[in-house]
Amino acid sequence: MTQVTVNHSKKIYTPAELYKYHLAAGAIGLSLSYSIMHPLDTIKTRIQADGSSHPWRRIFTRETARSLGKGFFVSALGAAGQGGARFSTYEFCKSQLIPNDKRWAIPATALSAVIGDLASSVIKVPREVVTTKLQTDHYAGRSTASYVVRQTLLEEGPGGLFKGFWAIAARDSPFMVILLVSYENFKAFHRRSAYREWIEQAKHHKSSKIVASAAFEEQIGIPTLQTIVYGGVSGFMAGYFTTPMDVIRTRMITERRHVQPNNTSVQSTARVTVMDMTRRMWAQAQGRPVQVYREFFAGAMPRSLWWFGICGIFFPTYETLKTVMLD
């Protein structure tokens, strides 16, 4: 028997107030989840950066163990800004785009997810560049974030902090669509099921007051355990299917730059594009299906489990914070 809890709104909030609360909830929730799951992210990143056919052999080493905490503070602080910008924008767009007619809910949710992700890119991309270089020991033992930022600016200019931007956009736009459309549909399915059961119980007990409305259905609360499962499964699916672009992103960020003979002060080389890296990885796989899968889905399982953990932590935290701040 499903226990139905109903969240009663006590106040009508302005869009500006809702944006502020969603920003705070998104910032706290994503920072917390990234902090807890950071070691697994390091393992995933080092697997993807390793171009060999057997990366696992090089992962379980003392170097990896020493690198598990590298980039932690950059990741956690950056995730706060990223989560705040992403989910405040997402919730605002969704509230404006989804009309009373729920037939347009899925495309409106998908569009809101993409807009929210793009809004966070100005924080997300530099965070990923710096964190990835720290996790992979890109600068041979110099493990401070400030050093990585200075070297990146010296070698590549300001654009270096946004290296792999289009690979990240191509990865995260479909990622956010899969994640949030799946999560919102899991929630809708749960509420419809709980509402139908509540109606049946009310009829069985011959209740004289049955409120059959979509507004009432939207107020049905979702238990924390179900939120963990819905968020985790959505994150796992989104993480797995977008692994190829994540691998390309990692390889682009960790691409070694070479000193040219006529330039002794600043390192420079031709900028590697998404298509350049894709062709290179395809050539390394020699067109063989199994090798193509291994090349483009390197670290797929750690990445998927990482996202299961992140989303399983984030969504209950986010939903709880929203409830606390809005009630």
N, C-alpha and C positions, 0 to 999 in steps of 0.2 A: 504493500500500500504506500503510495507516494504522499509525503507530507507537503502540503501546499502552504508556503509562506507568502505574504503579500507585503510589498513595500509601498507604504502610503506617503505620497509627496506632501510635505508640510509647507512648502513655499514655492512660488514661481520665480525662477531666476532669469536674469537678463542674459543675452548671448555673451556679453563681456565677462560676467561672473562665471558662467559655465566654462568658458575658455580658460579662465584662470584656474579653476578647480581641476579641469582635465589636464592642464599643463603640469600642475603640481603632482597629481596622481600618476601621470605618465612618467615624469622625471624620477620620482621615488621608486616606482615599480620596476622600470627598466634598469636603473642603476643597481638596485638590489639583486635582480636576477642575473645581470652580467657579472657582478662581483662574485656570486656564488659559483657560477659556471665557468669562470675564467680559466682554470687549469685545463679543462677539456677543450676549450677554444684554442689554447696553446698547442695541444697535441694535434688537433685538426689542422691548424695552420702549418705546423712543421711537416706534416704528412703531405700536404698540398704543395708546399714549396720544394720538396725533394723531388727531383725529376727522374729518379731511378725507378726501375720496374718493381723493386721490393722496398718501398719506403719504410715499412714497419720495422725492418732490421735496424734502421738508423734512429728510430724514434725512442725505443726503450734503452736509452743510454744515460750516462750521468749528465751530459750536456742538456738533454731534455728535462731531466729532473730539476736542474738548476734554473731552467728557463720558465718553469711553471708559473712563477709569480711575476715574470717580467711583463711590463705594460699594464699591470693591474690598476694603478691609480688613473692612468690615462683613459683606460677603458671604462672604469666606473664613472669618472667625472664626465667624460664625453657622452656616455650612455644617458646620463641625467638630462643633458641638453637635448640630445637626440630624441629621447622618449617624450620629453615635454613638448617639443615642437611637433613631433609626428602625431601624437594622439590628441592634442588639443586641436590641431588642424583637421585631423580625421573626423573627430566628433562634431566639429562645427560644420564641415562640409556635409556630413551625413544628415545632420539635423535640417540643413537647408535643402538638400536634394531629394530626400525621401518624403513623398507626399503621403496623404492618408491611404492612397491606393498602393498596397504593398506589392503589386505586380512588378514595380520598378525597384524593389529593394535591392536585388542582387547587383544590377548594373550600377546603381547609385552607391552601394557599398564599395564596389570595385573601384569606381572613379575616385571616391573619397580616400580609399587606401593609397592610390597612386599619388594623389595630391599631397596627402599627409607625409608620404615617404619623401617626395621631392622637397617639401618644406624643411625636412630634417637633414637634407644632404649636405648643406653648408657646414654642419657640425659633424655629421657621420663620416664623410669621406676623409677629412684630415685625421679624425680619431682612428680610423681603420689603417691608414697609411703608417702613422706613428706606432700604433700597437703591433701591427704585423712586423715591422722592422725590428722592434724590440724582441718579439717572440722568436724570430728566426735568427737572432744574433747577426743582423745584417752588417753591423759595423764592428764585428769581431770583438765582442766583450765590452764595448762602450754602451752600457745599458741604461743611461739616463735619457729621459724624454727630451730634455732641453738639448742634449748633444745631437739626438736624432733630428730634431727640428732644424738646428743650425746647419748640420751637414746636408740635409735635404734641400734647404734654401740655397746653400753654397753650390751644390752640384747641379740642381735642377731648377732653381728659382722658385717663386711662389707656386707655379703650376705643379711642382713636385708634390706638394701637399694634397693635390687633387688628382694625383696619378691614378689611372684606372677608374675615373669617374663614370665613364659610359659603361664599363663592365659592371660596375656596382649598380648603376641605374638599371641595366638590363637584367641584373640578378634580382634586385629588390622590388622592382615594380611587380613582376609576376609573383614574387614571394609574398608581398603584402596582400595581393589580391587573393591568392590561395589561402593565406593565413586568416585574414579577416572575414572573407566570405564563408569559409568553413566554420570558423568560430561563431559568427553571427547565426548561421543556419543550425548549428548544434544547439545554441541557446533557444532559437525559435522552436525547434523540434521538442526540446525539453518542456518549454512553456505550453505548447499545444497539447502535449501528452498529459502534463499535470492538470491543465485546465479541463480537458475532457474527463479525466478521472474525477476531478472535483465535481463536475456537473453530474456524473453518474452517481456519486456518493450523495449529492444533494437530492437527486430524484429518489434514490433508495430510501432516504430518511424523510422523504416527502416535505422537504423544506419549502416554505411559501415564498422565500426571497432568493431568486436565482438571478444573478447579474450576468447576463450573457453579452459581454462587450469585449472588443479588442483592447480597449484601454485597461480593463481589468486583467486581461491575459498578459499585457506588457508589464504589469506590476508584480507578477509572480516571481518570487525570488528563486535563485538557483543555488543549491548547497555548494559549499566550498570544494568537496571532493569531486563533484561533477564538473565544476569549473576547472579544476586541475586537469582532469581527463580531457575535457573539450579543448582547452588551450594547448595541452601537451600534444595531443594527436594532430591538431591543426598545425602546430609548429613542426612536428616530425615530417608531415607530408610536404609542407612548404620548403623545409630545409633540404629534403632529399631531391625533389624535382628541380631545384635551382642550384644544385651542386656544381654543374659544369661551369656556370658563369662565376661561381665563387672560386673555383680552381684557376680560371683564367685571370681573375682579379688578383689572386695571391701571386701568381707567376709574374704578372706585370709589375706589381709593387716591389717584389724581391729581385727583379731583373738587375743584374750587376752592370754597373756603368764602367766604361774603360777610359783611361787617359789617352788622349790623342797626342801624337808626337809634337804637334805645333801648339799645344796648349798645356802649360804646366801649372796654371793656377786653378782652373775650374775643369772638372771632369765633364765630358759631354759625349753624347752618342745619339744616333737617330732614335726618335721617340717610338716606342713599340706600341702599336695599336691593337685593338681587340682582335681584328682580323689577322694581323701578323702573328699574334700568340696562338690563335686558333689553328692557323695553318701549320705552325711549328709543332704544336701538340699532335695534330693529325699525322704529320710526317713521322714523328717519333713512334706513333702507334702503327705505322706502316699499313694503315687501312684494315688491319685485322680486327674483327668485331670485339673479341675479348680484350685486346690491347686498347682499343678505342674506349671501351667502357672503363678500364682501369685508369686510363689517362684522364678522362674527363670527369669521372666519378671518384677520383682519389679523395679519401677521407669522407666519403658520403655517409657512412654509418656514424662516425664520431660527430659529424656536423648535424645529422638528423637527431641523434641523442642529445646533443648540446641544445638544439632548438626545442626539443621536447622538454628539457629541464628549464630552459629560460621561460618558455611560454607557460609551463606548468606552475612556475613561480610568479611570473608577471601578472597573468590575468586574475588570479585570486587576489593578489595584492592590489591591483588596479581597481577591481570591482569593489573591494572592501573600502578602499580609500574614497572612492566616489560616493559610496553609501554613507560613510561617516561624515564627509564634508557637505553632502547635499541634503541629509536628513536633519 
